[in-house]
């Protein structure tokens, strides 16, 4: 039986979702049923469907008292909303049901592990949020919180670790049947760390070890860890707060980091080898992955950034969306990401131009739209005279556009949304150092009304951005300072 608090939420979202027209949402990126969305939670396959929960405040399009929203899909592109799964209705989570994950138990129940938050008044008069780990189990629609919650508290933390920054459990089952969870934590030095916990049954947990320590390298507190094997390597994903830039690899603020290494299974030790950003654009945070039945590692993230969350500039009853699900691989020691192959089933109305040579500005018949999948193959006409700059502008009308530009002599790719309709001076540009062969580069641009995701060189890098431009702005144009030759294949999606 759902609590009165959860019943209220469910009635509210069922009533007010009717105010949101289909064309006011992304088409194949999940947005909140109503209100506010941030981190993906509980990304899992259960009872023949993909389940995606999300941090959720249904009553406003601003961050608020965190619930878990819920949706299901058969293809990871078309989502059906289910009633909210969790509400902050117990003493240990009264101030928020924060991020977590999900797994299927041997008895067929769906187990959710999440961070419960309860505010505490300190002796100096300040208020802090105590964070503890909690369990709920259910049938894919209704979930019951575990009677012995919380299952992990400050008593389970290594010495010096903060009880106020202990969150975002990612759970999985090992080959030996043991359950494991990695959880974000803040040690005494104020930096981030990832803790490893284990359980025989998914309910009774104990601390195993510190899996990985930040030591001040990548920002401060590490949020939303994920830990998995891929193509013979072990990967740790974390989302650090308060990062400093490292050249073009990381940007200021809140970002995402992939640490690639190996794993000593017997001693549960992670050996780091190299690191990189997960997404090089403006809007991407808190990714979570799952393993599909056919062996693909699929990732989805929040297509937004804490440093540019200004929903007051958006006149809509919802705010926030998820990224396109991406298939992951490791090649030559580097993370690659490609749009899930299911997207190809949505392709319609192919428009193809081969061997187009131009300078200055170019528009082509049939190349337009706000729900598209477009592939560009760019190259100089004369290898001895490489063009100075190539750009594509999209979501364009007489006033607005968002642009991607590439300067081969600097190897810099830039995404720029300053003319996208924003009335606030938040982050508008990001630059990334990319590989190319004398000006040759491959780009794949996917638009879905209020977002753009750019895949560079078959997924070697990705740049994501959310935009507020009205969907009627459908124009696409090309620009070149110099002489360039390109192939274009464009599809409508739907």
C-alpha positions as CSV (number, residue, x, y, z in Angstrom):
1,X,0.0,0.0,0.0
2,X,1.5,3.3,-1.1
3,X,1.9,5.9,1.7
4,X,-0.3,9.0,1.7
5,X,2.7,11.0,0.6
6,X,3.3,8.7,-2.4
7,X,-0.4,8.6,-3.2
8,X,-0.5,12.4,-3.3
9,X,2.5,12.5,-5.7
10,X,0.9,9.9,-8.0
11,X,-2.4,11.7,-8.2
12,X,-0.6,15.0,-8.9
13,X,1.5,13.7,-11.8
14,X,-1.4,11.8,-13.4
15,X,-3.4,15.0,-13.3
16,X,-0.9,17.5,-14.4
17,X,0.9,15.6,-17.1
18,X,-2.1,16.2,-19.3
19,X,-1.1,19.8,-19.5
20,X,2.1,18.9,-21.5
21,X,1.6,18.3,-25.2
22,X,3.6,15.7,-27.0
23,X,5.2,18.3,-29.3
24,X,6.4,20.2,-26.2
25,X,8.7,17.4,-25.2
26,X,11.7,15.7,-26.7
27,X,10.6,12.8,-28.8
28,X,13.1,10.0,-27.9
29,X,14.9,11.5,-24.9
30,X,13.1,10.9,-21.6
31,X,11.9,14.0,-19.9
32,X,10.1,14.1,-16.5
33,X,6.4,13.2,-16.3
34,X,5.9,16.7,-14.8
35,X,8.2,19.1,-13.0
36,X,11.9,18.6,-12.4
37,X,14.3,15.8,-13.4
38,X,18.0,15.2,-12.7
39,X,20.1,12.1,-12.2
40,X,19.1,8.8,-13.8
41,X,18.5,6.1,-11.2
42,X,17.8,2.4,-11.1
43,X,18.7,1.9,-14.8
44,X,17.9,-1.8,-15.2
45,X,16.2,-4.6,-17.2
46,X,13.3,-6.2,-15.3
47,X,10.4,-8.3,-16.3
48,X,11.1,-7.9,-20.0
49,X,11.4,-4.1,-20.0
50,X,14.0,-1.4,-19.4
51,X,13.3,0.5,-16.3
52,X,14.6,4.0,-15.7
53,X,14.0,5.9,-12.5
54,X,15.1,9.5,-12.0
55,X,15.6,12.2,-9.4
56,X,12.3,14.0,-9.5
57,X,10.4,17.0,-8.0
58,X,7.0,16.9,-9.6
59,X,5.6,20.1,-8.1
60,X,7.8,22.6,-9.8
61,X,10.4,22.8,-12.6
62,X,13.1,23.6,-10.0
63,X,15.1,21.2,-7.8
64,X,13.1,20.3,-4.7
65,X,12.3,17.5,-2.3
66,X,13.7,14.5,-4.2
67,X,11.4,11.6,-5.2
68,X,12.0,8.8,-7.7
69,X,10.1,9.2,-11.0
70,X,9.7,6.1,-13.1
71,X,9.4,5.1,-16.8
72,X,9.7,1.9,-18.9
73,X,10.7,1.1,-22.5
74,X,11.2,-1.8,-24.8
75,X,13.7,0.0,-27.0
76,X,15.3,2.7,-24.8
77,X,13.9,5.4,-27.1
78,X,10.1,5.4,-26.5
79,X,9.2,5.6,-22.8
80,X,5.9,5.0,-20.9
81,X,5.5,6.7,-17.6
82,X,4.7,4.7,-14.5
83,X,3.6,6.1,-11.1
84,X,6.4,7.6,-9.0
85,X,8.2,4.8,-7.3
86,X,9.7,6.5,-4.1
87,X,8.7,9.4,-2.0
88,X,10.5,10.9,1.1
89,X,8.0,9.5,3.6
90,X,10.1,7.9,6.3
91,X,12.2,9.5,9.1
92,X,15.5,8.3,7.5
93,X,14.6,9.8,4.0
94,X,12.2,12.6,5.0
95,X,14.4,15.2,3.2
96,X,15.0,13.3,0.0
97,X,15.3,10.0,-1.7
98,X,18.5,10.6,-3.5
99,X,20.2,8.7,-6.3
100,X,20.7,4.9,-6.5
101,X,20.4,1.8,-8.6
102,X,18.5,-1.4,-9.1
103,X,18.9,-5.2,-9.5
104,X,16.7,-8.3,-9.8
105,X,16.7,-10.7,-6.9
106,X,16.6,-14.5,-7.2
107,X,13.0,-14.5,-6.0
108,X,12.0,-12.2,-8.8
109,X,11.7,-9.0,-6.9
110,X,13.1,-5.7,-8.1
111,X,15.5,-4.3,-5.5
112,X,16.2,-0.5,-5.4
113,X,19.1,0.8,-3.4
114,X,19.1,4.5,-2.8
115,X,20.4,7.3,-0.5
116,X,18.0,8.5,2.2
117,X,18.6,12.1,3.4
118,X,17.5,13.5,6.8
119,X,18.5,17.0,7.9
120,X,20.2,17.5,11.2
121,X,20.5,20.6,13.4
122,X,24.1,21.0,14.6
123,X,25.3,22.6,17.8
124,X,26.4,25.7,15.9
125,X,22.9,26.3,14.6
126,X,23.7,25.1,11.1
127,X,21.8,22.3,9.3
128,X,23.5,19.4,7.5
129,X,22.0,16.5,5.5
130,X,22.9,13.1,7.0
131,X,23.1,10.6,4.1
132,X,22.4,6.8,4.6
133,X,21.8,3.9,2.2
134,X,18.3,2.4,2.0
135,X,16.6,-0.5,0.3
136,X,13.1,-0.9,-1.3
137,X,11.7,-4.0,-3.1
138,X,8.8,-4.3,-5.5
139,X,7.2,-5.7,-8.6
140,X,8.2,-3.0,-11.1
141,X,5.4,-0.6,-10.2
142,X,5.0,-0.6,-6.4
143,X,7.9,-0.7,-4.0
144,X,8.0,-1.3,-0.2
145,X,10.8,0.1,1.9
146,X,12.9,-2.4,3.9
147,X,11.9,-2.6,7.5
148,X,15.5,-2.5,8.6
149,X,16.4,0.7,6.7
150,X,18.9,2.3,6.6
151,X,21.2,-0.6,5.7
152,X,24.4,1.5,5.7
153,X,25.1,4.4,8.0
154,X,28.0,6.5,9.2
155,X,28.9,3.6,11.4
156,X,29.9,1.7,8.3
157,X,32.2,4.4,6.9
158,X,36.0,4.3,7.0
159,X,37.5,6.7,9.6
160,X,37.4,10.3,8.7
161,X,34.7,10.0,6.0
162,X,31.8,12.5,6.1
163,X,28.3,11.4,7.1
164,X,27.0,14.3,5.0
165,X,28.6,13.2,1.7
166,X,27.8,9.5,1.4
167,X,25.6,8.8,-1.6
168,X,24.6,7.3,-4.9
169,X,25.0,3.5,-4.5
170,X,25.5,1.5,-7.8
171,X,24.8,-2.2,-7.1
172,X,25.7,-5.3,-9.1
173,X,26.0,-9.0,-8.6
174,X,29.5,-10.6,-9.0
175,X,30.3,-13.9,-10.7
176,X,30.3,-15.6,-7.3
177,X,26.8,-14.5,-6.5
178,X,27.9,-11.8,-4.0
179,X,26.3,-8.4,-4.3
180,X,28.6,-5.4,-4.5
181,X,28.0,-1.6,-4.4
182,X,30.2,1.4,-5.1
183,X,29.2,4.5,-3.2
184,X,30.4,8.1,-3.4
185,X,32.1,9.5,-0.3
186,X,34.1,12.4,1.0
187,X,37.2,11.7,3.1
188,X,38.7,14.0,5.7
189,X,40.8,15.9,3.1
190,X,37.6,17.1,1.4
191,X,38.4,15.3,-1.8
192,X,36.3,12.5,-3.3
193,X,36.6,8.7,-3.0
194,X,34.6,5.6,-4.1
195,X,33.8,3.0,-1.4
196,X,33.2,-0.7,-2.1
197,X,30.6,-2.6,0.0
198,X,29.5,-6.2,-0.3
199,X,26.5,-8.3,0.7
200,X,25.5,-12.0,0.5
201,X,21.8,-11.2,0.0
202,X,21.4,-7.6,-1.1
203,X,20.0,-6.5,2.3
204,X,22.8,-6.9,4.9
205,X,25.8,-4.9,3.9
206,X,29.4,-4.4,5.1
207,X,32.3,-2.1,4.1
208,X,35.0,-3.8,2.1
209,X,37.6,-1.2,1.1
210,X,38.2,2.2,-0.5
211,X,38.1,1.3,-4.2
212,X,39.6,4.6,-5.5
213,X,40.7,7.8,-4.0
214,X,40.6,11.2,-5.7
215,X,43.5,12.8,-3.8
216,X,42.5,16.2,-5.2
217,X,43.0,15.2,-8.8
218,X,39.5,15.7,-10.2
219,X,37.4,18.2,-8.4
220,X,36.1,17.5,-4.9
221,X,33.3,15.2,-3.9
222,X,32.7,12.3,-6.4
223,X,29.1,11.6,-7.1
224,X,27.2,8.9,-9.0
225,X,30.0,6.2,-9.3
226,X,29.6,3.3,-11.7
227,X,32.0,0.3,-11.9
228,X,32.1,-2.3,-14.6
229,X,34.2,-4.5,-17.0
230,X,34.3,-3.6,-20.7
231,X,36.4,-5.1,-23.5
232,X,39.0,-6.5,-21.1
233,X,39.3,-3.3,-19.1
234,X,37.7,-2.2,-15.8
235,X,36.0,1.2,-15.9
236,X,35.1,3.5,-13.1
237,X,32.8,6.4,-13.8
238,X,32.5,9.3,-11.4
239,X,30.9,12.8,-11.5
240,X,33.2,15.2,-9.6
241,X,32.0,18.5,-8.2
242,X,34.0,21.7,-8.4
243,X,36.5,20.6,-11.0
244,X,39.4,22.7,-12.3
245,X,40.2,22.5,-16.0
246,X,43.1,20.3,-17.3
247,X,43.8,21.7,-20.7
248,X,40.8,20.7,-22.9
249,X,40.3,17.4,-21.2
250,X,38.2,18.7,-18.3
251,X,36.2,21.9,-17.8
252,X,35.5,24.1,-14.8
253,X,32.6,23.1,-12.5
254,X,30.8,19.8,-12.4
255,X,31.9,17.1,-14.9
256,X,32.3,13.5,-15.7
257,X,35.4,11.3,-15.5
258,X,36.1,7.8,-16.9
259,X,39.0,6.1,-15.2
260,X,40.2,3.0,-17.2
261,X,42.3,0.3,-15.5
262,X,42.3,-3.3,-14.4
263,X,40.8,-5.1,-11.5
264,X,42.3,-7.6,-9.1
265,X,39.2,-9.7,-8.5
266,X,40.7,-11.8,-5.7
267,X,41.8,-8.8,-3.6
268,X,39.1,-6.4,-4.9
269,X,41.7,-3.8,-6.0
270,X,41.3,-1.4,-8.9
271,X,44.5,-0.4,-10.7
272,X,44.3,2.9,-12.6
273,X,45.9,3.2,-16.0
274,X,44.4,6.4,-17.7
275,X,41.6,8.8,-17.5
276,X,39.4,11.0,-19.8
277,X,36.2,13.0,-19.8
278,X,33.1,11.1,-20.7
279,X,31.4,14.0,-22.4
280,X,33.1,17.1,-23.8
281,X,30.0,19.3,-24.3
282,X,28.1,21.6,-21.9
283,X,25.3,19.4,-20.6
284,X,26.0,15.9,-19.3
285,X,26.2,14.5,-15.7
286,X,25.7,11.5,-13.5
287,X,25.7,8.7,-16.1
288,X,24.6,5.2,-15.2
289,X,25.0,2.0,-17.2
290,X,23.4,-1.4,-17.6
291,X,24.4,-4.6,-19.4
292,X,21.8,-5.8,-22.0
293,X,20.9,-9.4,-22.6
294,X,22.9,-9.3,-25.9
295,X,26.0,-8.1,-24.1
296,X,26.0,-4.4,-24.8
297,X,27.1,-1.9,-22.1
298,X,24.6,0.9,-22.4
299,X,25.0,4.3,-20.7
300,X,22.5,7.1,-20.1
301,X,23.1,10.4,-18.4
302,X,21.4,13.6,-17.3
303,X,21.5,16.0,-20.3
304,X,22.0,19.0,-18.2
305,X,24.6,20.8,-16.1
306,X,24.3,22.1,-12.5
307,X,26.2,25.3,-13.6
308,X,23.5,26.1,-16.2
309,X,20.3,25.1,-14.5
310,X,18.3,28.2,-15.0
311,X,14.8,26.8,-15.6
312,X,13.3,30.3,-14.9
313,X,14.2,31.0,-18.5
314,X,12.1,28.1,-19.7
315,X,8.3,28.5,-19.8
316,X,7.3,24.9,-19.6
317,X,5.9,22.6,-17.0
318,X,8.9,20.3,-17.1
319,X,12.7,20.7,-16.9
320,X,15.5,18.3,-17.5
321,X,16.0,15.3,-19.9
322,X,18.1,12.3,-20.3
323,X,20.8,11.8,-22.9
324,X,20.4,9.4,-25.8
325,X,21.4,5.9,-24.6
326,X,24.8,5.1,-25.9
327,X,26.7,1.9,-26.6
328,X,30.1,1.8,-25.0
329,X,33.4,0.2,-26.0
330,X,37.1,0.5,-25.3
331,X,39.5,0.9,-28.2
332,X,43.2,1.6,-27.9
333,X,42.7,2.3,-24.2
334,X,40.0,4.9,-24.8
335,X,36.3,5.0,-24.1
336,X,34.1,5.2,-27.3
337,X,30.4,6.0,-27.4
338,X,27.9,5.4,-30.2
339,X,24.1,6.0,-30.3
340,X,22.3,2.8,-29.6
341,X,21.6,0.9,-32.8
342,X,17.9,0.9,-32.1
343,X,17.9,4.6,-33.2
344,X,18.5,3.4,-36.8
345,X,14.9,2.0,-36.8
346,X,13.6,5.5,-36.5
347,X,15.3,6.8,-39.6
348,X,13.0,8.2,-42.3
349,X,13.4,10.2,-45.5
350,X,17.0,9.9,-46.4
351,X,18.7,12.9,-48.0
352,X,22.2,12.3,-49.4
353,X,24.8,14.6,-50.9
354,X,28.2,13.3,-51.9
355,X,31.3,15.1,-52.8
356,X,30.0,18.6,-52.2
357,X,32.7,21.3,-52.5
358,X,32.0,24.8,-51.3
359,X,33.3,27.9,-49.6
360,X,31.6,30.6,-47.5
361,X,27.9,29.7,-46.7
362,X,25.9,26.7,-48.1
363,X,22.3,25.6,-47.6
364,X,21.1,22.4,-49.2
365,X,17.5,21.3,-50.1
366,X,16.2,18.7,-47.7
367,X,18.8,19.4,-45.0
368,X,16.7,20.8,-42.2
369,X,14.8,19.7,-39.1
370,X,14.8,19.4,-35.3
371,X,14.5,15.6,-35.0
372,X,17.3,14.3,-37.3
373,X,20.3,12.0,-37.5
374,X,22.9,13.6,-39.8
375,X,26.4,12.2,-40.7
376,X,29.1,14.5,-42.1
377,X,32.4,13.5,-43.6
378,X,34.6,16.6,-43.9
379,X,37.9,16.9,-45.8
380,X,40.0,19.5,-47.5
381,X,39.9,19.8,-51.3
382,X,43.7,20.3,-51.5
383,X,45.8,18.6,-48.9
384,X,48.3,21.4,-49.1
385,X,45.7,24.1,-48.4
386,X,43.6,23.0,-45.4
387,X,40.6,25.1,-44.7
388,X,40.7,27.5,-41.7
389,X,37.3,26.8,-40.2
390,X,34.3,24.6,-40.9
391,X,30.9,25.1,-39.1
392,X,27.4,23.7,-39.2
393,X,24.6,25.8,-37.8
394,X,21.3,24.2,-36.8
395,X,18.0,24.9,-34.9
396,X,18.3,28.0,-37.1
397,X,15.9,30.8,-38.1
398,X,16.4,34.5,-38.7
399,X,17.3,35.1,-35.1
400,X,18.5,31.8,-33.5
401,X,21.0,29.1,-34.2
402,X,23.4,26.7,-32.3
403,X,26.7,26.0,-34.0
404,X,29.5,23.4,-34.1
405,X,32.7,24.6,-35.6
406,X,36.1,23.0,-36.3
407,X,39.5,24.7,-36.7
408,X,41.9,22.0,-38.1
409,X,45.0,24.1,-37.5
410,X,44.3,24.1,-33.8
411,X,42.5,20.7,-33.7
412,X,39.7,22.4,-31.8
413,X,36.0,21.6,-32.0
414,X,33.6,24.0,-30.4
415,X,29.9,23.9,-29.6
416,X,28.2,27.3,-29.1
417,X,24.6,28.0,-28.1
418,X,24.8,31.7,-27.3
419,X,22.3,32.5,-30.1
420,X,19.9,29.7,-29.1
421,X,17.5,31.9,-27.3
422,X,18.9,32.0,-23.8
423,X,18.3,35.3,-22.0
424,X,20.9,34.5,-19.3
425,X,24.7,34.5,-19.4
426,X,25.3,31.0,-18.4
427,X,27.7,28.6,-20.1
428,X,27.3,28.9,-23.9
429,X,30.5,27.4,-25.3
430,X,32.8,24.5,-24.8
431,X,35.9,23.5,-26.8
432,X,37.4,20.1,-27.3
433,X,40.8,18.9,-28.6
434,X,40.0,16.3,-31.3
435,X,42.0,14.1,-33.6
436,X,41.9,14.6,-37.4
437,X,43.9,13.7,-40.4
438,X,45.0,16.9,-42.1
439,X,41.5,18.3,-41.8
440,X,39.6,15.1,-42.3
441,X,37.0,14.5,-39.6
442,X,33.7,12.6,-39.2
443,X,30.8,14.1,-37.3
444,X,27.3,12.6,-36.5
445,X,24.8,15.1,-35.2
446,X,21.6,14.0,-33.5
447,X,18.8,16.5,-32.7
448,X,15.7,15.9,-30.7
449,X,13.9,19.3,-30.4
450,X,15.6,20.5,-27.2
451,X,19.0,18.9,-27.4
452,X,22.0,18.2,-29.7
453,X,24.5,15.3,-29.3
454,X,27.6,15.4,-31.5
455,X,29.6,12.1,-32.0
456,X,33.1,12.7,-33.3
457,X,35.1,10.2,-35.3
458,X,32.7,7.3,-34.8
459,X,32.3,8.0,-31.1
460,X,35.8,8.8,-30.0
461,X,34.4,11.9,-28.3
462,X,30.9,13.2,-27.7
463,X,29.6,16.8,-27.1
464,X,26.1,17.2,-25.6
465,X,24.1,20.4,-25.2
466,X,20.5,21.3,-24.3
467,X,18.9,24.2,-26.1
468,X,15.7,26.2,-25.5
469,X,15.1,27.3,-29.1
470,X,11.5,27.0,-30.3
471,X,11.1,23.8,-32.4
472,X,9.9,25.8,-35.4
473,X,13.6,26.9,-35.9
474,X,14.5,24.0,-38.3
475,X,17.1,25.5,-40.5
476,X,20.6,24.0,-41.1
477,X,23.4,25.7,-42.9
478,X,27.2,25.1,-43.5
479,X,30.1,27.6,-43.4
480,X,33.7,27.3,-44.5
481,X,36.6,29.7,-44.3
482,X,38.5,28.2,-47.1
483,X,37.6,25.4,-49.4
484,X,36.1,22.1,-48.1
485,X,34.6,18.9,-49.6
486,X,32.0,17.0,-47.7
487,X,29.6,14.1,-47.8
488,X,26.2,14.4,-46.0
489,X,23.6,11.8,-45.1
490,X,20.6,13.1,-43.2
491,X,17.5,11.3,-41.9
492,X,14.4,12.5,-40.1
493,X,13.8,10.6,-36.9
494,X,10.3,9.5,-35.9
